[in-house]
Amino acid sequence: MTATTTITEQTTIDLDYRYPVMEAFYTLQGEGSYAGRAAYFIRLAGCDVGCVWCDVKESWQEEGHPVKSIAEIIADAKAEINARQAVTTLPIIVITGGEPLLHNLYPLTAALHAEGFFINIETSGSSPMSGNIDWICLSPKKFKAPLEENLTIAHELKIIIFNKSDFKWAEEHAAKVNADCKLYLQTEWEKRATMTPLIVDYIKNNPQWQLSLQTHKYIGVP
């Protein structure tokens, strides 16, 4: 595991700070570097990117979702994790959306770290980074470009391949990340039959890239 990416120091924990939470659930991470790992997902509501092929469009609007305090979010996570008596190692926490960077994540990540969690984020990178994050999965979208500074701190670049032109777009972003950033190509789910063979062939010709599959969908878990 890498060292925490600290954008600015957060020294206080405000358990009353609140976030719109579309859903939270315990499952396996299905994609990228942590695929196959037990993971507790916190999906925050609100998105200003609006990908036409998004499979969680109900997360776009903040309104209509429960607004929970950090104390409630952590209590929910502990209850679900502790319900499995065999758990001796904490799962990773994945903060996702929507677009999670529309929210101030410093209070949430400070509280989660105090509980001993390793924190991942899945983001388009289109808003300023906040929070002390251990692993940044940056998945830029054409609908709203990522900020340059977010590309330089990403641990993982995950490009969704929807059509052939996305390979060129992937290389443009790969040129902007740091040398240690892992590079992933992942087909848009509805295009998997046609685009996966193209991705496989592309990676064979460009082995700096790796294939990311939405394994949770193949095995039928959230």
Backbone bond lengths (Angstrom), bond angles and torsions (degrees), N, CA, C in turn:
res aa  C-N    CA-C-N  psi(-1)  N-CA   C-N-CA  omega(-1)  CA-C   N-CA-C  phi
1 M - - - 1.455 - - 1.523 109.63 -
2 T 1.312 115.99 145.75 1.454 120.64 -176.57 1.521 110.57 -87.73
3 A 1.317 115.67 167.17 1.454 120.19 175.79 1.520 109.63 -70.03
4 T 1.324 115.25 153.91 1.454 120.52 -180.00 1.522 110.68 -62.52
5 T 1.336 116.58 134.70 1.452 121.67 172.85 1.519 107.77 -83.53
6 T 1.321 117.58 109.59 1.450 121.84 -176.78 1.516 109.87 -104.72
7 I 1.333 116.27 116.52 1.462 119.99 179.02 1.519 110.13 -84.38
8 T 1.309 116.52 -39.61 1.454 122.38 172.44 1.516 107.25 -157.70
9 E 1.296 117.92 157.85 1.458 120.03 -173.84 1.522 111.47 -77.38
10 Q 1.306 115.88 135.94 1.467 122.56 174.35 1.521 106.66 -117.10
11 T 1.314 117.62 114.51 1.459 119.85 -172.80 1.525 112.77 -107.91
12 T 1.324 118.00 -14.37 1.455 120.11 -178.24 1.521 109.98 -114.11
13 I 1.326 114.94 152.02 1.457 121.01 178.67 1.523 107.95 -116.87
14 D 1.309 115.24 118.88 1.464 121.74 -179.65 1.522 108.28 -110.39
15 L 1.323 116.52 96.26 1.463 121.14 -176.31 1.520 112.57 -71.76
16 D 1.337 116.95 -10.41 1.465 120.43 178.36 1.533 112.51 -90.40
17 Y 1.335 116.84 -9.10 1.466 120.25 179.54 1.529 108.38 -61.82
18 R 1.343 116.95 139.79 1.458 120.39 -169.39 1.534 111.99 -121.69
19 Y 1.339 113.54 149.15 1.464 121.97 179.10 1.532 109.64 -136.15
20 P 1.346 117.03 147.53 1.461 119.70 171.82 1.534 109.21 -78.01
21 V 1.314 116.55 115.48 1.464 121.51 -175.52 1.523 108.86 -109.40
22 M 1.344 116.11 111.36 1.454 119.20 177.31 1.522 111.05 -68.21
23 E 1.342 115.22 -44.19 1.456 119.93 179.25 1.521 108.95 -163.68
24 A 1.320 115.47 159.82 1.457 122.44 173.56 1.518 106.67 -145.83
25 F 1.340 116.43 137.36 1.462 119.17 -174.29 1.519 110.35 -159.54
26 Y 1.332 113.97 155.74 1.466 122.55 -179.43 1.527 107.97 -104.97
27 T 1.329 116.43 124.28 1.463 120.62 -175.20 1.526 108.59 -156.08
28 L 1.312 116.89 -155.78 1.460 122.62 170.44 1.518 108.85 -108.38
29 Q 1.324 116.43 140.01 1.460 118.98 170.27 1.514 107.33 -65.22
30 G 1.327 116.55 129.45 1.457 119.83 -174.83 1.507 114.99 -98.42
31 E 1.340 118.15 -12.66 1.463 120.45 -168.63 1.529 111.71 -131.40
32 G 1.323 115.06 157.54 1.453 121.65 167.66 1.516 115.39 68.27
33 S 1.319 115.79 -153.37 1.462 122.63 -170.77 1.519 113.60 -64.55
34 Y 1.319 117.97 -29.11 1.460 121.06 -176.82 1.523 112.43 -104.74
35 A 1.314 117.22 19.11 1.465 121.36 178.30 1.521 110.34 -55.56
36 G 1.323 115.30 134.53 1.447 120.86 179.26 1.517 114.66 92.24
37 R 1.340 117.53 -10.05 1.460 121.19 -179.85 1.523 110.64 -85.98
38 A 1.321 116.46 144.15 1.456 120.51 172.04 1.525 108.86 -60.37
39 A 1.326 115.67 136.12 1.464 119.38 -174.31 1.524 110.26 -149.56
40 Y 1.323 115.34 137.66 1.455 121.22 172.57 1.517 107.23 -102.67
41 F 1.330 115.98 117.50 1.455 122.32 -176.48 1.523 110.68 -94.35
42 I 1.319 116.02 134.59 1.464 123.16 171.24 1.525 106.44 -118.00
43 R 1.328 115.87 107.09 1.464 120.43 -177.33 1.531 109.04 -99.19
44 L 1.333 115.44 108.25 1.448 120.99 179.67 1.528 110.28 -84.70
45 A 1.325 115.68 141.37 1.462 121.15 -178.62 1.526 110.41 -84.93
46 G 1.341 114.35 149.40 1.454 121.72 179.48 1.514 111.01 114.02
47 C 1.329 116.02 124.51 1.465 120.62 178.48 1.519 109.18 -153.71
48 D 1.327 115.86 134.89 1.464 121.02 176.82 1.524 111.53 -115.12
49 V 1.344 116.54 16.39 1.467 120.76 -179.43 1.523 110.29 -96.24
50 G 1.326 117.61 -51.25 1.456 122.08 171.42 1.513 115.78 68.93
51 C 1.325 118.09 54.66 1.465 120.89 177.67 1.527 109.83 -66.61
52 V 1.324 116.97 132.40 1.464 120.23 -176.27 1.521 111.35 -63.98
53 W 1.345 117.61 -27.23 1.454 120.98 -178.40 1.524 112.99 -99.53
54 C 1.327 117.77 12.88 1.460 121.73 179.62 1.529 110.10 -56.22
55 D 1.332 116.54 135.25 1.468 120.41 179.32 1.522 112.31 -97.76
56 V 1.344 116.70 7.18 1.469 120.29 176.02 1.530 108.86 -134.61
57 K 1.318 116.44 52.69 1.469 120.40 -177.47 1.522 112.39 -61.13
58 E 1.317 116.98 -24.28 1.462 119.45 178.97 1.525 112.30 -66.30
59 S 1.322 116.93 -9.41 1.467 120.53 177.99 1.523 112.22 -87.99
60 W 1.319 119.02 -5.77 1.457 120.87 -173.36 1.524 113.07 -66.61
61 Q 1.326 116.67 -41.27 1.459 120.80 -177.18 1.528 110.77 -91.93
62 E 1.337 116.34 134.98 1.458 119.09 176.13 1.527 111.36 -72.76
63 E 1.327 115.20 -33.95 1.450 119.38 -176.72 1.531 110.82 -66.88
64 G 1.317 115.20 145.68 1.453 120.26 176.25 1.517 114.47 92.20
65 H 1.314 117.38 -2.93 1.463 120.74 178.96 1.532 109.50 -111.22
66 P 1.323 117.70 151.35 1.468 120.28 179.29 1.527 111.55 -60.47
67 V 1.309 116.05 136.61 1.463 121.41 174.95 1.527 106.37 -100.89
68 K 1.325 116.10 112.57 1.461 120.87 -171.71 1.525 111.42 -114.33
69 S 1.314 114.98 144.85 1.462 120.05 173.73 1.519 109.19 -75.15
70 I 1.327 115.59 161.08 1.462 119.90 176.89 1.522 110.10 -60.47
71 A 1.318 116.92 -37.35 1.467 119.94 178.03 1.528 110.74 -59.02
72 E 1.333 116.73 -41.71 1.468 120.44 179.11 1.526 111.22 -68.70
73 I 1.340 116.32 -41.05 1.465 120.45 -179.83 1.532 110.31 -60.45
74 I 1.323 116.16 -45.23 1.465 120.30 -179.11 1.528 110.79 -69.25
75 A 1.325 116.57 -38.96 1.467 119.41 178.93 1.528 110.58 -62.99
76 D 1.335 116.88 -40.71 1.463 120.67 177.84 1.526 110.89 -62.18
77 A 1.335 115.65 -44.05 1.464 119.87 -179.34 1.528 110.63 -63.44
78 K 1.312 116.84 -46.94 1.461 120.44 -179.01 1.526 111.64 -62.25
79 A 1.335 115.84 -40.09 1.461 119.46 -178.54 1.519 111.19 -62.64
80 E 1.331 116.35 -43.37 1.461 118.67 -178.50 1.517 111.87 -72.03
81 I 1.316 116.93 -38.93 1.465 120.35 -180.00 1.531 110.76 -70.15
82 N 1.335 115.73 -44.97 1.467 119.96 -176.88 1.523 112.91 -71.43
83 A 1.333 116.21 -16.46 1.463 118.96 176.73 1.523 111.25 -65.34
84 R 1.338 115.60 -19.24 1.466 121.16 177.07 1.531 107.06 -98.07
85 Q 1.306 116.26 99.59 1.463 121.03 -169.29 1.519 113.15 -65.77
86 A 1.321 116.79 -18.37 1.466 119.16 -178.42 1.521 112.53 -79.58
87 V 1.339 118.53 -8.98 1.460 121.62 -175.52 1.527 110.02 -68.43
88 T 1.311 116.27 119.40 1.465 121.53 175.98 1.527 111.86 -118.11
89 T 1.332 116.69 -13.71 1.464 122.85 177.84 1.512 108.57 -124.49
90 L 1.315 117.13 132.90 1.456 119.70 -178.33 1.526 111.07 -65.92
91 P 1.326 117.79 140.35 1.463 119.75 172.49 1.520 109.81 -72.09
92 I 1.312 116.39 165.55 1.457 119.09 172.37 1.526 108.81 -71.33
93 I 1.317 115.38 155.01 1.461 121.79 171.90 1.521 107.47 -104.04
94 V 1.336 116.89 131.62 1.463 121.44 176.49 1.519 108.44 -115.99
95 I 1.326 116.49 116.55 1.460 121.53 175.11 1.525 107.10 -94.82
96 T 1.317 115.68 121.34 1.454 120.75 -175.08 1.525 109.75 -139.52
97 G 1.317 117.08 -170.01 1.454 119.83 -178.82 1.506 111.71 -152.25
98 G 1.330 116.80 -151.73 1.448 126.87 16.74 1.519 112.84 48.12
99 E 1.322 113.82 -161.95 1.458 121.25 173.10 1.521 107.22 -118.81
100 P 1.350 116.66 101.43 1.466 119.73 -172.80 1.518 114.81 -63.49
101 L 1.337 117.45 -23.59 1.464 119.06 -177.96 1.526 113.24 -76.89
102 L 1.314 117.77 1.48 1.459 119.49 169.24 1.528 111.07 -72.43
103 H 1.321 116.28 -11.11 1.463 121.76 -178.17 1.524 110.51 -112.25
104 N 1.329 115.51 154.35 1.458 121.28 173.14 1.529 108.12 -76.73
105 L 1.313 117.06 109.24 1.460 120.99 -173.74 1.526 113.80 -93.70
106 Y 1.333 117.64 -2.25 1.461 118.69 -179.00 1.528 112.74 -59.83
107 P 1.332 120.33 -47.52 1.469 118.63 179.26 1.521 112.69 -60.73
108 L 1.332 117.06 -41.78 1.462 120.66 -177.71 1.525 111.48 -66.71
109 T 1.326 117.55 -46.89 1.468 119.47 -177.37 1.524 111.50 -69.11
110 A 1.335 117.82 -33.76 1.464 119.69 176.73 1.525 110.77 -62.08
111 A 1.331 115.88 -42.61 1.462 119.88 -179.04 1.526 111.26 -70.25
112 L 1.317 117.41 -39.56 1.467 120.74 179.23 1.523 111.38 -66.33
113 H 1.330 116.88 -40.33 1.458 119.84 176.74 1.527 111.16 -64.44
114 A 1.322 116.98 -36.24 1.462 120.27 178.69 1.526 111.12 -62.94
115 E 1.341 116.15 -25.56 1.468 121.31 177.56 1.529 112.21 -87.47
116 G 1.333 116.52 -5.21 1.453 120.44 176.57 1.515 115.73 94.92
117 F 1.338 117.46 11.25 1.456 120.31 -178.19 1.530 112.44 -81.29
118 F 1.329 115.64 148.19 1.466 123.91 170.88 1.527 106.16 -95.62
119 I 1.323 117.19 124.27 1.462 121.47 -167.27 1.521 111.99 -107.62
120 N 1.323 114.98 124.64 1.465 122.96 170.91 1.521 108.74 -106.11
121 I 1.320 116.16 153.96 1.455 120.58 170.77 1.513 108.60 -131.67
122 E 1.322 115.93 142.97 1.456 122.53 172.69 1.515 106.89 -116.17
123 T 1.326 116.78 117.20 1.450 121.66 -171.99 1.519 111.42 -146.53
124 S 1.329 115.06 154.58 1.466 120.06 172.24 1.519 111.17 -78.85
125 G 1.336 116.00 -16.24 1.459 120.01 -179.56 1.511 114.25 76.13
126 S 1.324 117.48 14.70 1.463 120.80 -175.02 1.520 113.41 -83.64
127 S 1.332 117.58 -8.79 1.464 122.40 176.88 1.528 108.91 -122.57
128 P 1.336 117.42 160.56 1.470 119.48 -178.75 1.523 112.19 -58.49
129 M 1.329 115.88 141.63 1.453 121.66 179.14 1.523 109.83 -68.42
130 S 1.318 116.01 139.06 1.457 121.36 172.20 1.519 108.21 -140.92
131 G 1.321 115.64 159.33 1.450 120.14 -177.64 1.511 112.00 90.10
132 N 1.326 115.46 157.37 1.460 121.86 174.49 1.528 107.38 -97.52
133 I 1.309 115.52 102.27 1.462 123.12 -168.90 1.530 109.45 -107.67
134 D 1.335 116.38 135.34 1.458 120.25 179.41 1.522 112.97 -84.06
135 W 1.343 116.90 -30.38 1.467 120.29 -178.75 1.519 108.99 -145.36
136 I 1.330 116.16 120.04 1.465 121.57 -178.07 1.519 109.44 -105.58
137 C 1.331 115.63 112.94 1.462 121.50 171.56 1.516 107.06 -96.78
138 L 1.322 116.23 110.85 1.463 121.94 -178.79 1.519 108.68 -101.48
139 S 1.317 115.64 119.49 1.460 120.91 179.24 1.521 108.31 -122.86
140 P 1.341 117.24 84.53 1.466 121.12 -174.66 1.523 112.06 -66.61
141 K 1.326 114.84 148.12 1.457 121.42 -179.25 1.524 109.92 -122.34
142 K 1.325 115.91 147.87 1.464 120.81 -179.92 1.525 112.20 -69.12
143 F 1.321 116.25 -20.47 1.448 120.54 -174.58 1.527 112.53 -74.59
144 K 1.348 117.05 -22.60 1.461 122.27 173.80 1.516 107.24 -158.64
145 A 1.311 116.33 113.08 1.467 122.11 -170.33 1.524 111.97 -64.78
146 P 1.333 117.39 148.38 1.468 120.71 175.70 1.521 110.87 -72.47
147 L 1.318 115.85 153.59 1.455 120.91 173.77 1.518 109.17 -73.15
148 E 1.327 116.21 140.36 1.465 121.35 -177.34 1.526 111.88 -56.67
149 E 1.343 116.69 -39.41 1.462 119.04 -177.48 1.524 112.43 -67.30
150 N 1.327 117.14 -25.38 1.461 119.63 177.65 1.529 111.47 -74.93
151 L 1.299 117.02 -31.52 1.461 120.19 176.91 1.524 111.08 -63.82
152 T 1.320 116.82 -36.92 1.468 120.14 -174.63 1.523 112.82 -73.62
153 I 1.346 117.86 -19.60 1.471 119.69 -177.70 1.527 112.48 -106.98
154 A 1.332 117.65 1.12 1.464 120.13 -178.41 1.523 111.35 -67.89
155 H 1.324 115.79 140.34 1.466 121.17 173.11 1.524 110.66 -88.47
156 E 1.310 115.07 -23.41 1.465 121.30 -173.35 1.528 108.44 -147.18
157 L 1.329 116.61 127.81 1.464 122.49 175.50 1.521 107.74 -108.64
158 K 1.326 115.53 118.47 1.465 120.43 -177.64 1.525 108.82 -118.41
159 I 1.331 115.82 111.81 1.456 121.31 -178.15 1.528 109.43 -102.06
160 I 1.320 115.80 126.47 1.461 121.22 176.86 1.528 108.32 -85.68
161 I 1.332 115.78 123.81 1.463 121.26 -178.90 1.527 108.96 -96.99
162 F 1.322 114.99 111.36 1.462 122.21 -179.71 1.521 111.17 -104.86
163 N 1.344 115.69 -33.15 1.460 120.71 175.65 1.529 108.91 -149.60
164 K 1.318 117.17 175.58 1.458 121.46 -172.76 1.521 113.13 -62.20
165 S 1.318 117.30 -30.88 1.466 119.86 -178.25 1.528 112.19 -67.11
166 D 1.327 117.11 -15.97 1.462 120.08 -178.12 1.525 112.89 -70.59
167 F 1.328 117.96 -19.30 1.465 119.29 177.05 1.531 110.54 -66.58
168 K 1.312 116.53 -42.17 1.466 120.53 177.04 1.527 110.10 -64.45
169 W 1.306 115.73 -40.63 1.466 121.31 179.10 1.524 110.26 -64.15
170 A 1.335 116.24 -36.94 1.462 121.26 177.76 1.528 110.83 -62.07
171 E 1.310 116.74 -44.27 1.463 120.54 -178.75 1.529 111.42 -66.44
172 E 1.314 117.07 -34.84 1.468 120.30 178.24 1.521 111.02 -61.45
173 H 1.327 116.69 -37.85 1.462 119.84 179.84 1.527 111.69 -81.33
174 A 1.323 116.98 -33.55 1.459 119.71 177.91 1.523 111.52 -62.28
175 A 1.321 117.17 -28.34 1.464 121.48 179.58 1.529 112.13 -70.98
176 K 1.336 117.32 -12.39 1.464 120.86 -174.87 1.528 113.35 -106.52
177 V 1.325 117.91 -7.54 1.465 119.25 -178.31 1.529 109.98 -88.91
178 N 1.333 115.55 169.87 1.465 119.15 -179.83 1.529 110.27 -75.37
179 A 1.317 115.61 163.96 1.467 121.02 -173.08 1.518 113.43 -64.64
180 D 1.329 118.27 -24.18 1.460 121.45 -178.12 1.528 113.45 -91.31
181 C 1.308 116.59 -3.61 1.467 120.27 -176.97 1.530 110.34 -69.19
182 K 1.323 116.50 131.36 1.461 121.39 177.17 1.527 109.11 -78.30
183 L 1.330 115.53 141.73 1.461 121.33 -175.65 1.521 110.20 -113.22
184 Y 1.335 115.93 124.23 1.458 121.48 -178.27 1.523 111.20 -127.35
185 L 1.323 114.65 141.69 1.462 122.38 170.45 1.526 107.74 -115.04
186 Q 1.321 115.20 133.26 1.464 120.26 -177.41 1.524 109.29 -138.45
187 T 1.320 116.29 128.40 1.449 118.85 179.52 1.524 111.58 -71.26
188 E 1.326 116.62 144.43 1.459 120.64 167.52 1.522 106.99 -62.29
189 W 1.320 117.64 135.37 1.462 122.61 -167.37 1.522 113.26 -54.14
190 E 1.317 118.28 -44.77 1.463 121.04 -176.62 1.526 111.95 -71.75
191 K 1.339 116.94 -14.81 1.467 121.17 -179.47 1.527 111.89 -103.68
192 R 1.332 117.56 10.44 1.464 120.12 -171.50 1.531 113.25 -61.30
193 A 1.332 117.90 -33.68 1.467 119.65 -177.44 1.521 111.57 -67.42
194 T 1.329 116.57 -36.30 1.465 120.02 -176.50 1.532 112.77 -94.34
195 M 1.335 117.26 -33.88 1.459 119.66 -173.36 1.522 113.82 -90.72
196 T 1.337 118.52 -27.44 1.465 119.41 -178.97 1.530 112.58 -58.75
197 P 1.355 119.45 -45.70 1.480 117.92 177.23 1.525 112.84 -59.75
198 L 1.340 117.27 -34.52 1.461 120.35 178.46 1.532 110.78 -68.63
199 I 1.330 116.32 -38.36 1.463 120.32 177.68 1.524 110.52 -64.81
200 V 1.323 116.37 -44.84 1.470 120.52 179.06 1.523 110.22 -57.97
201 D 1.308 116.89 -46.16 1.464 120.96 -179.79 1.526 110.66 -64.95
202 Y 1.342 116.42 -39.62 1.469 120.18 -179.80 1.531 110.64 -63.92
203 I 1.328 116.64 -42.47 1.469 119.84 -179.24 1.529 110.97 -67.31
204 K 1.311 117.17 -34.98 1.463 119.58 176.78 1.529 110.83 -62.31
205 N 1.313 116.76 -32.92 1.465 121.14 177.67 1.532 112.83 -87.15
206 N 1.334 115.99 -18.48 1.477 121.36 -177.32 1.529 108.62 -135.95
207 P 1.336 116.97 74.60 1.474 121.09 -169.90 1.521 115.38 -70.32
208 Q 1.317 118.17 1.32 1.467 118.68 172.13 1.528 111.09 -71.16
209 W 1.332 116.95 -17.40 1.455 122.92 178.29 1.523 110.58 -92.24
210 Q 1.331 115.88 154.74 1.461 122.67 173.30 1.531 108.92 -124.45
211 L 1.314 115.26 158.08 1.456 121.43 177.65 1.522 109.82 -88.43
212 S 1.334 116.37 130.65 1.456 121.92 171.30 1.521 108.18 -112.94
213 L 1.317 116.29 127.15 1.462 122.06 177.29 1.525 109.62 -112.05
214 Q 1.317 116.71 147.88 1.462 120.62 174.17 1.532 108.14 -81.75
215 T 1.323 114.87 73.34 1.458 119.87 -171.78 1.526 112.47 -63.00
216 H 1.342 117.28 -27.43 1.461 119.30 179.09 1.527 111.44 -63.28
217 K 1.332 116.22 -31.45 1.468 119.07 178.04 1.519 111.22 -74.80
218 Y 1.319 117.06 -34.98 1.460 120.12 178.48 1.527 111.46 -67.23
219 I 1.341 117.18 -34.92 1.457 118.96 -176.85 1.532 112.58 -97.97
220 G 1.329 116.26 -3.04 1.448 120.24 172.38 1.512 115.99 77.66
221 V 1.359 116.69 39.13 1.461 120.16 173.84 1.526 107.84 -118.39
222 P 1.344 118.13 160.33 1.484 120.36 -179.03 1.521 112.67 -57.83
